[in-house]
Structure formats: structure tokens, C-alpha cells
Amino acid sequence: MWKLAIWKRNREMIHFSGRSHSRIGILAAIIGILVVAGFITISILSSTSNGNGGLILGVLGFLLFGLGIFGFVLSYKAFKEKDIFYRFPIIGVALNGIMIVVFFILYILGIGG
């Protein structure tokens, strides 16, 4: 019984490829999660003030937009690394890219009306 458990644990620990998770990709994914959480927070604060959030929420929105662009660039750089797992760079590109588009659409709508 114990030999089976030890063999199973050792089999799961063996990696035949030299790939690892990219630190830049992990950072980009964390930035993407922060941008989404910040957007949700700003949206809730704006809705509780009936759309009159003021300059502070607008500046925070621009900062989150810039942070999303930075996370997207980091994800792009992570894709250029060799022998990595692509889970975190894909998450970073998806979250940051979607949030960049959402912020851009909100700013265009805000300018127009």
C-alpha cells in the first residue's frame, strides 16, 4: 500500500520537459485580475453615487486602463519566452485585452454623450 502511494507521488513529480511557468506571465495574469477587480469596484462605487462619482473615479479608471495596457505588454513579452507553460500568459492576454477594449468603449461613449 505504501509503495503504491510513494510510486504515485514520485510519478507526479517527474517532469520530462524543461518547461516552467513564466514569472512575467504570472505577473501579467495577476495584473489582469487586479484590473477586473478594480473595474468592478469602480462600477459599484459609480452606481451607488448615481453616476456622479467625480474626478477620483475617472482618474482611477484611466490608471486601470494604463495598468491593463502594461499587463497586456507583459503577456506579449511572456509569449516570446522559450520553454514555458502558456497558461498564465494566455490568462493575462485575455483579461487585460478584454478590459482594454471595455475601458476604450466606455471612454468613447463618455466623450460622445
N, C-alpha and C positions, 0 to 999 in steps of 0.2 A: 504494500500500500504506500509506504513512504517513498520507495524507489520510483513509483509511478508519479507521485507529486513532485519529486525533485526533477525527474526527467522532463515533466511538462513545463516546469518553471524554467529550466535551462533551455528548452527548445524555444520558448517565447523570448528569451533574452538574446538569442543568436541573431545577428544581423549580417546578411551576406552582402549587402551593398554598403558603400561608404557614404550614403546619403544621410543628411541630418536636417533638422529644422533650421531655417534661416532666421537669424536674430532680427534682421531688418524686416522680414515678412511678419514675424510675431509682433514687432513694434507697429507695423502698418495695420495689422488686424486690431490691435488694442486702440490705436487712434481712430479707426473706423467705428468701433464700439462706443468710444467716447463722443464722437461726433453725432451718432444716432441718439445716444442718451441726452446729449446737450440739446439737440433739436426737439426731442420730446419734452424736455424741461422748459425750454423757451416757449414752445407751443402751449403748454399748460399755463405758464405764467401769463402769456398774452391773452389766453381765453378767459382767465379769471379776472383780468382787468378790462374785459370787454373790448379788446383790440387797442387799448391805449397804454401799451407797455412803455412807451417812451424811448428815449435815446439809448438807454442802457441795453435793452433787449436787442435793438438794432445793431449796436456795436458788437454784442456777443454773437449775433448771427453772422456778421462779417468775419469775426475771429474764427468761428466754427467753419465757415466757408474756406478760409485760408488754411485751417488745420486739415480739412478734407483734401485740399489740393496737395498739401505736404504728404499726407498719408498715401495718396494715390501715386505720387512720385516715388515714395519709398517702396511701395509694392512693385512698381515698374522696375526699380533697381534690383529688388529681390528676385524677380523673374530672370534676370541676367546672370545670377549666380549659378555655379555648376554643382551638380550632385546634391540637390536639396529636395526635400519634400515640398510640394506646391500647395499644401492645404492652406497655410496662413497667408501666403501672397494672394491666393485666389479670394479668400475672405476679405482681405484688405482692399483689393481692387473692386470687388463687388460693393462693399459697404461705402467706401469713400466715393466711388464713381456715382452710385445712386444718389448719395447725399449732395454731391456737387451739382448734379442735374436738378435735384429738388430745390436747393438754395437758389440756383440760377433762375429757375422758373418763378420762384417766389419774388425775386428781385425784379424780374421783368414785369410781372403782374403789378408789383408795387409802384414801379415807375409809371406804368400806363394808367393806373387808376387809383 
